[in-house]
């Protein structure tokens, strides 16, 4: 079978973006934040858990540690106790204290608006940096999380399992001004319709474009029953995976 041309993939990606914009007009970052630091901290916490669970933790966290200086000076045990529900709390606490100290020492306590600076902070990879750039600073970025990668592969836009490679491939297809919103829409679609285990193929607005159509439920009524409310956040898991039993290596693998 001949490989799909770059032009065909670009056209498919841009049509996907248009259709998802119609399906999810309220697509947005689902982490609650007021400042770039809030979003940076929340995004670090979001690894291997849901935005819902992070949003349950951050009001107390932001109240107790409102700026980089207070977070840098945080008592490790106190911080771990606050963020424990998000899982991997020991590794995340180390990263939060480390990144806050780096912000104080290198950036006068402010979150830098540049990818090159952000990825030097402890616990911050390209995905987290892109989230902060796109949503806190208005700088186009295309974060590739589990949902974006899965949906992109199912749509035949990429074959790669590597988040950095997928990011580069999608950025080459989608208009730069659309990078941030394209990521939000893909995440919404992955959470609401194109589920990991049982995608709602029969209720999918991308069905006519998708080479993977049929891997999930194709009956329109049964598929519609699988679709989550577009305005409902991702449901929290039954348990926070790995709480108290995981180490930094396993958690860090989620951020590349």
C-alpha positions as CSV (number, residue, x, y, z in Angstrom):
1,X,0.0,0.0,0.0
2,X,1.4,3.4,-1.0
3,X,2.3,5.8,1.8
4,X,-0.1,8.7,2.4
5,X,1.3,11.9,1.0
6,X,2.2,14.8,3.2
7,X,-0.4,17.0,1.4
8,X,-3.1,14.4,2.1
9,X,-2.2,14.2,5.8
10,X,-2.1,18.0,6.1
11,X,-5.6,18.3,4.5
12,X,-6.9,15.5,6.8
13,X,-5.4,17.2,9.9
14,X,-6.9,20.6,9.1
15,X,-10.3,19.1,8.4
16,X,-10.1,17.2,11.7
17,X,-9.4,20.5,13.4
18,X,-12.4,22.2,11.8
19,X,-14.8,19.3,12.6
20,X,-13.6,19.1,16.2
21,X,-14.0,22.8,16.6
22,X,-17.7,22.3,15.6
23,X,-18.1,19.3,18.0
24,X,-16.3,20.9,21.0
25,X,-16.8,24.7,20.8
26,X,-15.9,24.9,24.5
27,X,-12.6,23.0,24.3
28,X,-10.1,24.5,26.7
29,X,-7.4,23.8,29.2
30,X,-9.3,22.0,32.0
31,X,-6.7,22.8,34.7
32,X,-7.8,25.7,37.0
33,X,-5.2,28.5,37.2
34,X,-4.8,32.2,37.6
35,X,-1.1,32.8,36.9
36,X,1.6,31.1,34.8
37,X,3.0,29.6,38.0
38,X,-0.4,28.1,38.9
39,X,-0.6,26.5,35.5
40,X,3.0,25.2,35.6
41,X,2.5,23.6,39.0
42,X,-0.9,22.2,38.0
43,X,0.5,20.7,34.8
44,X,3.4,19.0,36.7
45,X,0.8,17.5,39.1
46,X,-1.4,16.3,36.2
47,X,1.1,13.6,35.2
48,X,-0.5,10.1,35.7
49,X,-3.7,11.5,37.1
50,X,-6.8,13.5,35.9
51,X,-7.3,17.3,35.7
52,X,-10.3,16.8,38.0
53,X,-8.1,15.4,40.8
54,X,-5.5,18.1,40.3
55,X,-8.2,20.8,40.5
56,X,-9.3,19.3,43.8
57,X,-5.8,19.7,45.3
58,X,-4.7,23.1,43.9
59,X,-6.9,25.5,45.8
60,X,-5.2,24.5,49.1
61,X,-1.8,24.2,47.4
62,X,-2.0,27.7,45.8
63,X,-3.3,29.2,49.1
64,X,-0.4,27.8,51.1
65,X,2.3,28.4,48.5
66,X,1.2,31.4,46.4
67,X,4.5,32.2,44.7
68,X,7.7,30.6,43.7
69,X,9.6,31.8,46.8
70,X,7.1,30.2,49.2
71,X,7.1,27.0,47.2
72,X,10.9,26.9,47.0
73,X,11.0,27.1,50.8
74,X,8.2,24.6,51.4
75,X,8.6,21.8,53.9
76,X,8.8,18.7,51.9
77,X,6.5,16.6,54.1
78,X,3.9,19.3,54.2
79,X,3.9,19.7,50.4
80,X,3.7,15.9,49.9
81,X,0.7,15.8,52.2
82,X,-1.1,18.4,50.2
83,X,-0.5,16.8,46.8
84,X,-0.7,13.2,47.9
85,X,-4.1,12.6,46.1
86,X,-2.5,13.2,42.7
87,X,-0.2,10.2,43.1
88,X,3.6,10.0,42.7
89,X,3.6,12.7,45.4
90,X,7.2,12.2,46.5
91,X,8.6,12.7,43.0
92,X,6.2,15.5,42.2
93,X,7.1,17.3,45.5
94,X,10.7,17.1,44.6
95,X,10.0,18.5,41.2
96,X,7.9,21.3,42.4
97,X,10.4,22.4,45.0
98,X,13.2,22.1,42.5
99,X,11.4,24.1,39.8
100,X,10.4,26.8,42.3
101,X,14.0,27.1,43.5
102,X,15.2,27.3,39.8
103,X,12.6,30.0,39.1
104,X,13.8,32.1,42.1
105,X,17.5,31.6,41.3
106,X,17.4,32.1,37.5
107,X,14.2,34.0,36.7
108,X,13.5,36.3,39.7
109,X,10.6,34.0,40.7
110,X,8.7,34.4,37.4
111,X,7.8,31.7,34.9
112,X,9.8,32.3,31.7
113,X,7.8,32.5,28.5
114,X,10.3,30.5,26.4
115,X,10.5,26.8,25.6
116,X,14.3,26.8,26.0
117,X,14.0,28.1,29.6
118,X,11.0,26.1,30.6
119,X,12.4,22.7,29.7
120,X,15.5,23.3,32.0
121,X,13.2,23.3,35.1
122,X,12.9,20.1,37.1
123,X,10.0,18.0,36.1
124,X,9.2,20.1,33.0
125,X,9.3,18.6,29.6
126,X,8.0,19.8,26.2
127,X,4.4,18.8,27.0
128,X,4.3,20.8,30.1
129,X,6.1,23.7,28.5
130,X,3.7,23.8,25.6
131,X,0.7,23.8,28.0
132,X,2.1,26.8,29.8
133,X,3.2,28.6,26.7
134,X,-0.1,28.2,24.9
135,X,-2.5,28.8,27.8
136,X,-0.7,31.2,30.1
137,X,1.3,33.2,27.5
138,X,-0.6,32.9,24.3
139,X,2.4,31.4,22.5
140,X,1.3,28.7,20.1
141,X,2.2,25.2,21.4
142,X,1.0,21.7,20.7
143,X,1.1,19.5,23.8
144,X,1.0,15.8,23.0
145,X,-0.5,13.8,25.9
146,X,-1.9,10.3,25.9
147,X,-5.2,11.4,24.2
148,X,-3.5,13.5,21.4
149,X,-1.1,10.7,20.6
150,X,-3.8,8.0,20.5
151,X,-6.3,10.0,18.4
152,X,-3.5,11.1,16.0
153,X,-2.4,7.5,15.4
154,X,-6.0,6.3,15.0
155,X,-6.6,9.0,12.4
156,X,-3.4,7.9,10.5
157,X,-1.7,11.3,11.1
158,X,1.3,9.6,12.7
159,X,2.6,6.2,13.4
160,X,5.0,7.3,16.2
161,X,4.6,6.5,19.9
162,X,7.2,9.2,20.7
163,X,5.5,12.4,21.9
164,X,8.2,14.7,20.6
165,X,8.0,13.1,17.2
166,X,4.2,13.3,17.1
167,X,4.4,17.0,18.2
168,X,6.7,17.8,15.3
169,X,4.6,15.9,12.8
170,X,1.3,17.5,13.8
171,X,2.9,21.0,14.0
172,X,3.9,20.5,10.3
173,X,0.3,19.8,9.4
174,X,-1.7,22.3,11.4
175,X,-1.5,26.1,11.1
176,X,0.7,27.5,13.9
177,X,-2.1,29.8,15.2
178,X,-4.2,26.7,15.7
179,X,-1.6,24.5,17.6
180,X,-2.9,25.2,21.1
181,X,-6.6,24.8,20.3
182,X,-5.9,21.7,18.1
183,X,-4.4,20.0,21.1
184,X,-7.4,21.0,23.3
185,X,-9.8,19.6,20.7
186,X,-7.9,16.4,20.3
187,X,-7.8,16.0,24.1
188,X,-11.6,16.7,24.4
189,X,-12.2,14.1,21.6
190,X,-10.0,11.5,23.3
191,X,-11.8,12.0,26.6
192,X,-15.3,12.2,25.4
193,X,-15.6,10.1,22.2
194,X,-12.4,8.3,21.0
195,X,-11.9,6.4,24.3
196,X,-8.9,4.2,24.7
197,X,-10.8,1.0,25.3
198,X,-14.1,1.4,23.5
199,X,-14.2,4.4,21.1
200,X,-17.7,5.6,20.1
201,X,-17.1,5.2,16.4
202,X,-20.8,5.4,15.4
203,X,-21.1,8.8,17.1
204,X,-17.8,10.3,15.9
205,X,-17.7,13.4,13.7
206,X,-14.5,12.1,12.2
207,X,-15.8,8.8,11.1
208,X,-15.6,9.5,7.4
209,X,-11.9,10.5,7.7
210,X,-10.7,7.8,10.1
211,X,-8.9,4.8,8.9
212,X,-9.5,3.2,12.3
213,X,-13.3,3.4,12.1
214,X,-14.9,0.2,13.3
215,X,-12.4,-0.6,16.1
216,X,-15.1,0.6,18.6
217,X,-18.9,0.7,18.8
218,X,-20.4,1.5,15.4
219,X,-24.1,1.3,16.2
220,X,-25.3,4.9,16.4
221,X,-27.5,4.6,19.4
222,X,-25.0,2.4,21.4
223,X,-22.1,4.7,20.4
224,X,-24.0,7.8,21.4
225,X,-24.5,6.3,24.9
226,X,-20.7,6.1,25.2
227,X,-20.1,9.8,24.5
228,X,-19.4,11.9,27.5
229,X,-20.9,15.4,27.9
230,X,-18.6,17.8,26.1
231,X,-18.7,20.2,29.0
232,X,-18.1,17.6,31.7
233,X,-14.5,17.2,32.8
234,X,-12.7,13.9,32.7
235,X,-13.9,11.7,35.6
236,X,-11.4,11.0,38.3
237,X,-10.1,7.4,38.5
238,X,-11.3,5.0,41.1
239,X,-8.0,5.2,42.8
240,X,-4.9,7.4,42.4
241,X,-2.5,5.1,40.7
242,X,0.6,4.3,42.6
243,X,0.1,6.6,45.6
244,X,2.9,6.0,48.0
245,X,4.4,3.1,46.0
246,X,6.0,4.8,43.0
247,X,9.3,6.4,42.4
248,X,10.5,9.3,40.2
249,X,11.5,7.2,37.3
250,X,8.1,5.8,36.6
251,X,6.4,9.2,37.0
252,X,9.0,11.0,34.9
253,X,8.4,8.6,32.0
254,X,5.0,10.3,31.5
255,X,6.6,13.6,30.6
256,X,8.9,13.6,27.5
